[in-house]
Amino acid sequence: MPKIIVDDDKCTGCGTCVDVCPSGVFELNDATGKTSRVNEDECIECLACVDQCPETAIEVQGD
């Protein structure tokens, strides 16, 4: 299973990762306004989140 790392210092909560992820791995946390990983086990390692994040706040590490 891939490990998804979100740099909370870089994340602005723009929601791009939520919009581009075909597996629904992400959602925005209402309390922090930042990205949360909710279905990390569903990640298919397409790297859409990494490629589209305007703040380069996401990294996916494979097995």
Backbone as a ProteinNet text record, in pm:
[ID]
protein_1_A
[PRIMARY]
MPKIIVDDDKCTGCGTCVDVCPSGVFELNDATGKTSRVNEDECIECLACVDQCPETAIEVQGD
[TERTIARY]
85.3	0	89.6	59.3	139.8	117.9	217.6	206.9	194.3	91.8	66.6	110.1	197.1	248.1	202.1	131.2	87.3	162.8	234.1	306.7	206.7	168.5	67.5	113.1	243.8	294.5	273.8	275.6	255.7	109.1	29.8	-110.3	-190.6	-261.8	-345.4	-493.7	-526	-665.3	-743.2	-676.5	-743	-841.2	-819.7	-911.5	-880	-770.7	-735.7	-721	-655.8	-635.5	-768.6	-862.4	-995.8	-1061.1	-1047.9	-1110.6	-1047.8	-916.3	-848.7	-830.9	-845.8	-822.4	-938.1	-910.8	-1017.4	-1063	-984.3	-1015.9	-1078.5	-1091.8	-1153.3	-1070	-939.5	-849.1	-855.7	-882	-872.6	-1008.3	-1010	-1120.5	-1061.2	-1132.9	-1086.3	-1136.5	-1047.7	-1080.1	-1145.1	-1268.2	-1341.1	-1273.1	-1210.5	-1148.7	-1021.6	-941.3	-812.6	-814.4	-910.7	-915.1	-810	-747.4	-641.2	-685.4	-603	-632.2	-612.7	-705.7	-692.9	-699.6	-624.1	-631.6	-735.3	-837.6	-941.9	-949.1	-904.7	-909.4	-773.9	-669.4	-534.1	-516.9	-586.6	-575.6	-637.1	-710.8	-771.7	-681.3	-567.8	-477.1	-427.4	-437.6	-391.8	-259.5	-198	-68.1	-68.4	-177.9	-184.3	-106.3	-80.7	-3.9	-71.9	-201.8	-275.3	-266.2	-274.9	-267	-131.1	-25.7	110.3	128.7	84.1	101.3	20.5	-96.1	-186	-180.1	-118.9	-112.9	-31.6	-94.4	-22.8	85.3	80.6	177.8	285	280.8	370.6	376	257.5	247.6	226.5	214.2	181.1	291.9	323.1	419.5	357.6	375.3	327.7	449.5	464.3	574.3	517.1	567.6	521	572.5	526.1	568.3	716.1
-117.9	0	123.9	220.1	342.4	426.9	504.7	598.3	738	809.4	944.4	1043.3	1133.9	1233.6	1371.1	1440.5	1577.2	1670.5	1764.9	1864.1	1970.9	1964.3	2056.9	2202.9	2223.9	2361.4	2420.1	2334.7	2380.7	2379.8	2287.4	2272	2397.4	2448.4	2567	2532.5	2403.6	2362.5	2400	2408.8	2452	2346.9	2219.6	2114	2050.4	2088.7	2030.6	1879	1831	1686.6	1612.8	1674.6	1615.4	1603	1706.2	1709.4	1612.5	1595	1515.2	1368.4	1331.8	1192.9	1103.4	1005.7	918.7	816	800.1	700.5	758.7	890.3	952.9	941.7	948.4	933.5	1053.4	1170.8	1293.2	1356.1	1431.8	1523.9	1641	1749.6	1865.6	1854.1	1878.6	1872.3	2004.5	1997.4	2119.5	2195.9	2124.3	2188.8	2264.4	2205.5	2267.3	2341.2	2307.9	2366.7	2310.6	2201.8	2139.9	2001	1940.9	1808.8	1700.3	1605.2	1485.7	1364.4	1262.4	1135.6	1049.4	1008.1	929.1	786.2	763.8	630.9	595.4	609.2	588.4	450.2	350.3	214.9	202.8	304.7	305.5	369	422.6	491.2	394.7	437.1	354.2	405.2	497.4	554.8	615.9	682.2	749.4	881	932.7	1055.6	1182.5	1176.1	1296.2	1403.7	1364.6	1461.5	1529.6	1451.6	1505.5	1602.3	1559.7	1640.8	1770	1767.3	1882.7	1975.4	1933	2018.7	2144.5	2262	2385.4	2422.7	2362.9	2395.7	2288	2184.4	2067.5	2014.2	1999.1	1957.6	1807.4	1732.8	1590.6	1506	1399	1300.4	1162.2	1074.8	936.9	846.5	765.4	668.8	529.9	457.9	322.6	223.2	100.4	-7.7	-34.4
0	0	0	-84.8	-88.8	36	68.8	179.7	119.9	161.5	112	219.3	180.7	274.7	227.8	316.2	287.7	381.4	325	403.4	447.7	574.1	626.1	621.7	622.4	614.3	474.6	372	234.3	191.8	247.6	206.3	239.9	138.9	159.3	167.2	149.5	154.1	30.6	-83.3	-207.1	-260.2	-224.3	-265.7	-400.3	-462.5	-592.1	-581.6	-477.6	-461.6	-449.2	-381.1	-367.4	-504.8	-584.5	-716.7	-816.2	-811.6	-914.8	-878.5	-754.8	-713.7	-757.8	-847.5	-894.3	-790	-683.3	-581.4	-455.4	-449.7	-332.3	-206	-221.8	-107.6	-12.3	-65.2	13.9	44.4	152.2	180.5	257	258.8	335.1	478.2	571.5	713.4	753.1	799.8	836.8	949.9	1041.3	1156.7	1120.1	1030.7	997	864.4	777.9	645	551.3	592.8	513.5	468	384.9	330.5	434.6	435	517.2	426.1	461.3	388.3	458.2	384.6	448.1	395.7	274.7	213.8	153.5	232.9	180.6	118.1	169.3	114.5	-24.9	-68.4	-201.7	-307.6	-266.1	-359.1	-465.9	-591.7	-704.2	-761.1	-690.9	-728.7	-868.5	-905.4	-1035.5	-1034	-914.2	-891.8	-941.7	-966.9	-1008	-900.6	-774.7	-665.2	-661.9	-681.1	-681.5	-797.9	-916.4	-1036.7	-1034.1	-971.9	-977.9	-857	-748.5	-628.9	-659.7	-652.5	-686.7	-585.5	-468.4	-363.1	-347.1	-430.6	-420.5	-277.5	-218.3	-79	-61.9	-172.4	-163	-222.6	-151.3	-198.2	-178.9	-277.6	-266.7	-273.8	-170	-166	-185.1	-284.9	-312.8	-211.5	-228.9	-138.3	-146.5
[MASK]
+++++++++++++++++++++++++++++++++++++++++++++++++++++++++++++++

